Amino acid sequence: MVWRVVEHHKRRWNVTVAAERRAPSAEWNLVFSFRCPGADAESVWVTYPISSASKAALFAQADKLSNDALAAALAERLG
């Protein structure tokens, strides 16, 4: 997934994707970094409920997610 921008509560968030694997699991978990640029820069990491044994397959699934799905994941994390 290429870098994206989503909006939440009238703030723009730059979104990047990462993969995380925790021992002893062989599965990679999808993680998004949401960064709100500006003077009061904020950064939030959100684990998304998708996993795969292949990082490439995981990133391909991330590409299919809509901006609305990403904004909803951020909203849930921020409460």
Helices and strands as residue ranges (DSSP letters): E 4-8, E 11-20, E 28-36, E 42-52, H 55-63, H 67-78
